[in-house]
Amino acid sequence: MFTGDPISAEKALQIGLVDHVVPKGEGLNYAKKQAEKINRFSLPALIRIKKAINEGLQAPLWEGIQLEAQLFEEVFQTEDIKEGVQAFIEKREASFSHR
């Protein structure tokens, strides 16, 4: 970033700058598949994951850990956690109500 030198997609993957590399022209299709996958998860859990990342990265380590613990506790008070655990026990895909 400081030198402005470009790097290849493979190098970006290697150093953890990106999570996945797709062939040229396949980015949108891959993004849609990822969106469909994410859409199957509990919205309250996803909201808290995003909050933990956005706020936790800006906080000192101990505060970030405390925030994550608080948000984890909140997730376990949602209706979706009951469905998720039951689906796991029954070895089926969960059907979340996003509550």
C-alpha positions, 0 to 999 in steps of 0.5 A, a space after each residue: 500500500 505504501 509503495 503503490 506497487 500492484 500485486 496479483 490476485 494470487 499474492 493477495 490471497 496468499 497474504 490474506 488480503 482477499 478470501 477467494 480468487 475467481 476467474 476473470 468475469 466470475 466475480 459477480 456470480 461468486 458474490 451472488 453465491 456467497 450472498 445466498 449462503 450468508 442469507 441462510 444464516 440468522 440475521 440477529 447473529 449476522 448483525 452482531 458479528 458485523 458489530 463485533 468486527 466493526 467496533 471491536 477492531 477500533 477498541 483495545 483488545 480487552 474491550 473487544 473481547 468484552 464486546 464479543 462476549 456481550 454480543 455472544 450472550 445476546 445471540 443466545 437469547 434469540 429465537 434463532 438460537 433455539 432453531 439452530 440448535 434443534 436443526 443441528 440435533 436433528 441434522 437438518 438445515 435450520 429455518 431461521 425466523 430472524 428473531 
